[in-house]
Each structure stands twice: as structure tokens, then as C-alpha cells.
Amino acid sequence: MDSVMLGRIQFASTTIFHFIFVPISIGLALLIAIMESMYVVKGNEQYKQMAKFWGKLFLINFAVGVVTGILQEFQFGMNWSEYSRFVGDVFGAPLAVEALLAFFMESTFIGLWIFGWERLSKRVHLASIWLVAIGTMLSAFWILAANSFMQRPVGFEVHNGRAQMTDFFALITNGQLLLEFPHTVLAAYMTGAFLVTGISAYKLLRKQDVSFFKKSFQVAIIVGLISSIGVALIGHGQAQFLVKTQPMKMAASEGLWENSGDPAPWTVIASIDPEKQENKAELKIPYLLSFLSYSKFSGEVKGMKELQAEYEVKYGQGDYIPPVRTTFWSFRVMVGSGAALIVLALYGTYLMARGRLESPNKWFMRFMVFAISLPIIANSAGWIMTEIGRQPWTVFGLMTTEAGISPNVSPGEVLFSLITFSAIYTILGVLLVFLFVRVIKKGPNETVTAQVHSLDPFDMDKEGGYHVVS
């Protein structure tokens, strides 16, 4: 493999790994803020205990997320220097704002929240965790502003072979961003909610701290229901936006080689042959693709062959069809996982409303433990579809991925860094799981007993001698 492919694999692997932790941090921050709000309003100490317990998991996850996130920006200079040179004046602005404003805001108020228990007033301490939750959303906004520029470049002009920002307001009101941001943040809330419901279900199955984890489940399942439905609704808007701005990605995600005809059916599954540019077997639902694309049961969607011809006229000779199998199936994994989460959230809310969470529902609770993985799978599949479906572009319509690679980086150097980063990330992943399991096993009622001694590690015995305090 050449430097381009190795660089793509490295960036994909590190980004997907990092993106496991980002949604969990955003989702847990909101849930902890809600729990502490309930403590301040109701005065129930159990909600305070909930905020502290889930806060431990949040802090562990946040720390690992920060470490894995640092590497992302380094790669722009390491492997993608030509890309950085071309779009750095535009792409760098939202990244700088994210680091200087949002991340510092998160870090400052996380510190106040950690050390402010019993030192700050209840309301000031509550404000700290809400500002952390807002900070995580602001971080997501600025990162997604940069990514949205890659998907739909706006607010710039090209001078001397470089993109230069001309309209910052256009960058932060990009139509791509206005859909991508709520979709991603709601998916993060869903991720945090199902992490809490899954751990709570595990504890309820074992009948440990039943009252505590029942309340945790109730708070999280409501957030999970609202966010999962919201993700689906915003996703519908994104599909319609893709038809206008990135029709090739939309066609690839549907395995649509020829124009669909009117009305357009939605392909559930297909056996795709990219070499012959055809599908050997398909299962379709009539009218559904037209509805997804236009919110009505009529309308044609362009196929990849016609779009390829249009792109050749507009951009010159080249292959503008992305990896179809990957785009097609990652989209279906995302949709399938999201649909399963909506069903689980609906049934969990039904059980809660009927007061049947403690009744024998072992099959459901066991499935909820497994469901911890579903939002992570959906998030990863969604990002794969978003980024792979844009190929061969790194900045749509402006710069190909191949043109963005660093010219002086050899395949061996990229391979070495890929292996090194993968090993480090594996260690971090194992460490996070170990710490999570340790905190979960101890539960919310962990008590720390320790004998308090003077600062002097030696103590005088009755005879005037010294012995080491054990």
C-alpha cells in the first residue's frame, strides 16, 4: 500500500477510536447535569449520589478522550501537509476556537465540579456541571464546523493556490453544519443514555443497589427515547440535503447505479458488483427513497453513472464514484442500529410508566446490556458513511484526498506510526475498560476507610522509639 492508503487507514482508525469517547462524554455530561439538577430541586441525596457515581465514569472517559484527540490534529501536519497548506486558513479557525474557548471552558468547570463538592453552594456547583455540558456541545460545534467545510465548502476564496476565509459567518451557518451538529449531538446524548441504562440493567439483573439504578435507568431511558427519535428525524433532513449537495454520496449509499425512476424505491439489501457497476440481487421497498429524498412519494434520484458523467464535465477526467459497498452497508448498519435503539427506548419507557422495571424482564434487561454497543456501532458506521461517501474528495469539489498527502512521508514511516498508534490506543482502550469495570463493580456505595496519621510517616512508641506507621 502507498502513503495515501496508509495515511487514510491511520486517520480512519485513530478517528473512529477517538469518536467512541466523544459521544460518551457529551451524553454523560448532560445526564449528570440533569441528575444534579434533580438533587438541587428535590433535595433527594440519592440524586447527588447518582451524579457522583456517573461522574466517575465521565471523568475516566473524558481523560482518555483528551489523550486520543490530541493526535488528530498532529496528523494534519504529519501525513496531510498539502491539505493543511491548502485549507489551513479556513480549517484552522474553528479548530483554534474549539481549543481556546470550548475546551478550556470544559476543563475549567470540570475542575470546579470535581473539587467543589461541599465547598461551593449547591447552585454554583450545579452551574459548573451545566457549563461543562454546554462546553462539550460547543466543542462538537466547532469541530463539526471544520468537517462541514470539507463536505460543503463555503465562505472562502482561492488565492495563490490556497483557500482563504472571506466569510466566517457563512462558515458557522453552513447548511451542512446546521444538520450535522444536532444529528451528532443527539446521537451523543443517545450514546450516554444507553450506557447508563445498560449498566443500570446489569445491576438490576444482579439486584444490586436496586433503588439507585432504577432511578438512573428512568432518567436515562427518557433521554434515550427523545434523542433516538430526534436522531432519526434530523437524519431524514440530512438525506434530503445530500440529494442537493452531494448526490453521488446519496446514490452510493443506495447502491444506485442508474437513475431510480419515478417514484424511487429504497433498496433494503443488495449484492453489489462495483467492477461491473451493477447489483446482482436486490430487495426494495417501493416509493420509500422518494419519500426519504423529497418527503413525498414521487421524485427521481440520480444514479452514479449519470453523476459520474456530470462530474467529468465539471471537474475533469477521473473516477468520482466512492467505495460503494462500504458506503451502502455502513448506512444500513447505522439505520438498523438506530431503529433498534428507538424500539428499545420505547419499550423501556413503557415498562417504566407501568412500574414494571423490577418485574421479571430478564430478556429485556440482558438486551439493554448489549445495547450499550449499539450507539457506538451506529456512530462509527455513520462517520464511515459520511467520510467514505465523499471520496475521492477530501474537500468536496476542491481537493482530492490523493492531493492532500504529505509528499515527503514514505509508506514505511506511515506504517510505523500506524502500528505505534494502534498499540498505544489498544493499551488506552484496555485501561479504560478496566477502570470502568472497577468503578461499576464497586457501585455507588463505595466507602473509603483509612486511618489518618500525621505528615510524619514515623510515630513514636511508648518507649520513645520509632516505628513505621502501617
C-alpha positions in Angstrom: 0.0 0.0 0.0 1.2 3.5 -0.8 1.3 6.5 1.6 -2.2 7.7 0.6 -3.9 4.4 1.6 -1.8 4.0 4.7 -2.5 7.6 5.7 -6.2 7.1 5.2 -6.2 3.9 7.3 -4.3 5.7 10.1 -6.6 8.7 10.2 -9.7 6.5 10.0 -8.5 4.1 12.8 -7.5 6.9 15.2 -10.6 9.0 14.4 -13.1 6.1 14.9 -11.3 5.1 18.1 -11.4 8.7 19.4 -15.1 9.1 18.4 -16.0 6.3 20.8 -15.3 8.5 23.7 -16.5 11.9 22.5 -20.3 11.0 22.4 -20.0 9.2 25.7 -18.5 12.4 27.3 -21.2 14.7 25.7 -24.0 12.3 26.7 -22.8 11.6 30.3 -22.3 15.4 30.9 -25.9 16.1 30.2 -27.2 13.2 32.3 -25.1 14.2 35.2 -26.3 17.8 35.0 -29.9 16.5 34.9 -29.3 14.3 38.0 -27.7 17.1 40.0 -30.5 19.4 39.0 -32.9 16.9 40.4 -30.9 16.8 43.6 -30.9 20.6 44.0 -34.6 20.9 43.2 -35.8 17.9 45.2 -33.2 17.7 47.9 -33.0 13.9 47.5 -29.5 12.7 48.4 -29.7 9.8 46.1 -29.6 12.1 43.0 -26.4 13.6 44.4 -25.0 10.1 44.8 -26.1 9.4 41.2 -24.3 12.5 39.9 -21.1 11.4 41.7 -21.2 7.8 40.6 -21.8 8.5 36.9 -19.3 11.4 37.2 -16.5 9.0 37.9 -17.2 7.2 34.6 -17.4 10.6 32.8 -14.0 11.7 34.2 -12.3 8.5 33.2 -13.8 8.7 29.7 -13.0 12.4 29.3 -9.4 11.8 30.2 -8.9 9.1 27.6 -10.8 11.1 25.0 -8.5 14.1 25.5 -5.4 11.9 25.0 -6.7 10.2 21.9 -8.0 13.6 20.5 -4.6 15.3 20.6 -3.3 13.0 17.9 -6.0 14.0 15.4 -4.6 17.5 14.8 -1.0 16.3 14.7 -1.8 14.1 11.7 -2.7 17.2 9.6 0.9 18.2 9.7 2.4 14.7 9.7 0.6 13.0 6.9 -1.6 15.6 5.3 0.6 18.7 4.9 -0.6 19.5 1.4 -4.2 19.5 2.7 -3.2 21.7 5.7 -1.4 24.1 3.4 -4.4 24.4 1.1 -7.2 24.8 3.7 -5.3 25.8 6.8 -6.5 29.4 6.8 -10.1 28.2 6.8 -10.0 24.8 8.5 -7.7 26.0 11.3 -10.0 28.8 12.5 -12.8 26.6 14.1 -10.2 24.2 15.5 -8.5 27.1 17.2 -11.7 28.4 18.6 -12.6 24.9 19.9 -9.3 24.6 21.7 -9.1 28.2 23.1 -12.7 28.6 24.1 -14.7 25.4 24.4 -12.0 23.0 25.6 -10.7 25.5 28.2 -14.2 26.1 29.3 -14.8 22.4 29.8 -11.5 21.9 31.7 -12.1 24.9 34.0 -15.5 23.9 35.1 -14.7 20.2 35.3 -12.1 21.2 37.9 -14.7 23.3 39.8 -17.2 20.5 39.7 -14.7 17.8 40.9 -13.3 19.9 43.8 -16.3 22.0 44.5 -18.5 19.4 46.3 -19.3 20.8 49.8 -17.1 23.9 49.0 -19.3 25.7 46.5 -23.0 26.4 47.1 -25.4 23.9 45.5 -26.4 26.3 42.7 -22.9 27.4 41.8 -21.8 23.7 41.8 -24.8 22.8 39.6 -23.9 25.7 37.2 -20.4 24.2 36.9 -21.7 20.9 35.5 -24.1 22.6 33.2 -21.3 24.7 31.8 -19.3 21.5 31.3 -22.2 20.1 29.4 -22.5 23.3 27.3 -18.8 23.2 26.7 -18.9 19.7 25.3 -21.6 20.8 22.9 -19.5 23.9 21.8 -16.5 21.7 21.2 -18.6 19.5 19.0 -20.0 22.6 17.1 -16.5 23.9 16.2 -15.1 20.5 15.2 -18.2 19.9 13.0 -17.9 23.4 11.5 -14.5 22.3 10.2 -15.8 19.0 9.0 -18.8 20.6 7.3 -16.5 22.8 5.3 -14.9 19.6 3.9 -18.3 18.3 3.0 -19.7 21.6 1.6 -17.0 24.4 1.3 -18.4 27.9 1.9 -17.2 31.3 2.9 -13.8 31.2 1.1 -11.8 32.3 -2.0 -8.8 30.6 -3.6 -5.7 32.9 -3.8 -2.3 31.8 -4.9 -3.3 28.1 -4.6 -4.7 28.4 -1.1 -8.2 28.7 0.3 -8.7 31.9 2.3 -11.6 32.6 4.5 -13.8 35.5 3.4 -16.9 35.0 5.4 -16.7 33.5 8.9 -20.5 33.8 9.4 -21.0 31.6 6.3 -18.8 29.0 7.8 -20.8 28.7 11.0 -24.2 28.9 9.2 -23.2 26.3 6.7 -26.4 24.2 5.8 -24.3 21.1 6.3 -23.4 22.2 9.8 -26.9 23.1 10.8 -28.0 19.5 10.2 -24.8 17.7 11.1 -24.4 19.4 14.5 -27.9 18.4 16.0 -27.7 15.0 14.5 -24.2 14.3 16.1 -25.1 15.9 19.5 -28.4 14.0 19.7 -26.5 10.8 18.8 -24.1 11.6 21.7 -27.0 12.0 24.1 -28.3 8.7 22.9 -24.9 7.1 23.5 -24.6 8.4 27.0 -28.2 7.4 27.8 -27.8 3.8 26.7 -24.5 3.5 28.5 -26.3 4.4 31.7 -29.4 2.2 31.0 -27.1 -0.7 30.1 -25.0 -0.5 33.3 -28.2 0.0 35.3 -29.8 -3.0 33.7 -26.8 -5.1 34.6 -27.0 -4.0 38.2 -30.8 -4.6 38.3 -30.3 -8.1 37.0 -27.9 -8.8 39.9 -30.3 -7.0 42.3 -27.6 -4.6 43.5 -28.4 -1.1 44.6 -31.9 -1.5 43.1 -33.3 1.9 44.0 -30.2 3.7 42.8 -30.0 2.0 39.4 -33.8 2.1 38.9 -33.7 5.9 39.2 -30.6 6.0 36.9 -32.4 3.9 34.4 -35.5 6.1 34.5 -33.6 9.3 33.9 -31.5 7.8 31.1 -34.3 6.0 29.2 -36.3 9.2 28.8 -33.2 11.0 27.4 -32.6 7.9 25.2 -36.1 8.0 23.8 -36.1 11.7 23.0 -32.6 11.7 21.5 -33.0 8.5 19.4 -36.2 9.8 17.8 -34.5 13.2 17.3 -31.5 11.5 15.6 -33.9 9.8 13.1 -35.8 13.0 12.3 -32.6 15.0 11.7 -31.2 12.2 9.7 -34.2 12.4 7.4 -33.3 16.1 6.8 -29.7 15.2 6.1 -30.7 12.7 3.5 -32.7 15.4 1.7 -29.7 17.8 2.0 -27.4 15.2 0.5 -29.6 14.9 -2.6 -28.9 18.6 -3.3 -25.2 18.9 -2.2 -23.6 15.5 -2.5 -25.8 13.5 -4.8 -23.0 11.0 -5.5 -22.8 10.1 -1.8 -26.6 9.6 -1.7 -26.5 7.4 -4.8 -23.7 5.3 -3.4 -25.4 4.9 -0.1 -28.4 3.4 -2.0 -26.3 1.3 -4.4 -28.0 3.2 -7.2 -26.0 2.8 -10.5 -28.8 4.0 -12.9 -31.4 6.7 -12.3 -34.0 5.4 -10.0 -37.1 6.2 -12.0 -40.1 8.0 -10.5 -41.2 7.0 -7.9 -37.9 5.8 -6.4 -37.8 2.5 -4.4 -35.5 2.2 -1.4 -33.0 -0.7 -1.5 -33.0 -2.7 1.7 -30.2 -5.1 0.8 -28.3 -5.7 -2.4 -25.4 -7.8 -3.8 -23.2 -5.0 -5.2 -20.7 -5.6 -8.0 -18.5 -2.4 -8.3 -16.5 -3.8 -11.2 -19.5 -4.4 -13.4 -21.3 -1.4 -11.9 -24.5 -3.4 -11.2 -26.4 -5.1 -8.4 -27.0 -8.8 -8.8 -29.8 -9.1 -6.3 -31.9 -6.5 -4.5 -34.7 -6.2 -2.0 -36.6 -3.0 -2.5 -39.4 -1.1 -0.8 -41.4 0.9 -3.4 -41.7 4.7 -3.0 -39.6 4.9 0.1 -36.5 6.5 -1.5 -38.6 9.3 -3.0 -40.0 10.0 0.5 -36.6 10.0 2.1 -35.3 12.3 -0.6 -38.2 14.7 -1.1 -40.8 14.0 1.7 -43.2 12.9 -0.9 -43.9 9.6 -2.7 -42.7 10.8 -6.0 -39.4 12.0 -7.5 -36.4 10.6 -9.2 -32.9 10.1 -7.7 -29.9 10.3 -10.0 -27.7 7.2 -10.3 -23.9 7.1 -10.1 -23.3 6.6 -13.8 -25.1 9.8 -14.8 -23.4 11.7 -11.9 -20.0 10.4 -13.0 -20.6 11.8 -16.5 -21.7 15.2 -15.0 -18.6 15.3 -12.6 -16.2 14.6 -15.5 -17.6 17.6 -17.4 -17.4 19.8 -14.2 -14.2 18.6 -12.6 -12.3 16.8 -15.4 -11.4 13.2 -16.1 -11.3 10.9 -13.0 -13.2 8.3 -11.0 -15.7 10.1 -8.8 -17.6 7.0 -7.6 -16.8 6.3 -3.9 -16.3 2.8 -2.5 -19.9 1.7 -3.0 -20.1 -1.4 -0.8 -18.7 0.4 2.2 -20.9 3.4 1.8 -24.0 1.2 1.2 -23.6 -1.1 4.1 -22.3 1.4 6.6 -25.5 3.4 6.0 -27.6 0.3 6.7 -25.7 -0.6 9.8 -26.3 3.0 11.1 -30.0 2.9 10.3 -30.6 -0.6 11.6 -28.8 0.2 14.9 -30.7 3.4 15.3 -34.1 1.7 14.6 -33.3 -0.9 17.3 -32.4 1.8 19.8 -35.7 3.5 19.2 -37.6 0.3 19.8 -35.7 -0.4 23.0 -36.2 3.1 24.3 -39.9 2.9 23.6 -40.3 -0.4 25.4 -38.1 0.7 28.3 -40.2 3.8 28.7 -43.4 1.7 28.6 -42.0 -0.5 31.4 -41.1 2.5 33.4 -44.5 4.1 33.0 -46.2 0.8 34.1 -43.9 0.4 37.1 -42.6 -2.9 35.8 -38.8 -2.3 35.7 -38.3 -4.5 38.8 -40.6 -7.2 37.5 -39.1 -10.3 35.7 -37.9 -8.8 32.4 -34.6 -10.5 32.2 -34.5 -10.9 28.4 -35.1 -7.1 28.0 -32.5 -6.2 30.7 -29.9 -8.5 29.1 -30.6 -6.9 25.7 -30.1 -3.5 27.3 -26.7 -4.5 28.5 -25.8 -5.5 24.9 -27.4 -2.3 23.7 -24.5 -0.3 25.2 -22.7 -1.1 22.0 -25.4 -0.2 19.5 -24.9 3.6 19.7 -21.2 3.2 19.3 -21.8 1.0 16.2 -24.3 3.5 14.8 -21.9 6.4 15.4 -18.9 4.7 13.8 -21.0 3.5 10.8 -22.4 7.0 10.3 -18.9 8.6 10.2 -17.6 5.9 7.9 -20.5 6.6 5.5 -20.0 10.3 5.8 -16.3 10.3 5.0 -16.0 7.3 2.6 -19.0 8.5 0.7 -17.2 11.8 0.0 -14.3 10.1 -1.7 -12.3 10.8 -3.9 -12.6 14.3 -2.3 -11.0 15.5 0.9 -12.6 18.9 0.3 -15.6 18.3 -1.9 -15.1 19.8 -5.4 -11.8 21.4 -4.5 -9.2 18.9 -3.4 -8.8 15.2 -3.8 -7.6 13.0 -1.0 -4.6 12.0 -3.0 -3.6 15.6 -3.5 -3.6 16.3 0.3 -0.9 13.8 1.3 2.5 14.9 2.6 4.9 14.5 -0.4 8.0 13.6 1.8 6.4 11.0 4.0 7.3 7.4 2.9 5.0 4.4 3.2 7.3 2.9 5.8 7.1 5.9 8.0 3.3 6.0 7.9 3.2 2.2 8.6 5.5 2.5 11.6 3.4 5.3 13.1 0.2 3.4 12.3 1.4 0.4 14.2 2.7 2.5 17.1 -0.5 4.5 17.5 -2.6 1.3 17.2 -0.6 -0.2 20.1 -1.0 2.9 22.3 -4.7 3.1 21.5 -5.2 -0.6 22.4 -3.5 0.0 25.8 -5.7 3.0 26.4 -8.8 1.1 25.5 -7.9 -1.8 27.8 -7.2 0.7 30.6 -10.5 2.4 30.2 -12.5 -0.8 30.2 -10.5 -2.0 33.3 -11.3 1.3 35.2 -14.9 1.3 34.1 -15.4 -2.3 35.3 -13.7 -1.5 38.6 -16.0 1.5 39.3 -19.1 -0.4 38.2 -18.3 -3.3 40.5 -17.7 -1.1 43.5 -21.0 0.6 42.8 -22.3 3.8 44.3 -22.0 2.9 48.0 -18.2 2.6 47.9 -16.8 3.7 51.3 -13.2 4.6 51.8 -11.8 3.7 55.2 -8.3 4.9 56.0 -6.5 5.7 59.2 -5.4 9.4 59.3 -1.9 9.9 60.5 0.4 12.9 60.9 2.5 14.0 58.0 5.5 12.3 59.6 5.5 8.7 58.4 7.0 7.6 61.6 5.3 7.6 65.0 6.9 7.4 68.5 6.1 4.4 70.6 5.7 4.3 74.3 9.3 3.5 74.9 10.5 6.6 73.0 11.5 4.6 69.9 10.1 5.0 66.3 8.2 2.5 64.2 6.8 2.8 60.7 3.1 3.5 60.7 1.4 0.8 58.6 
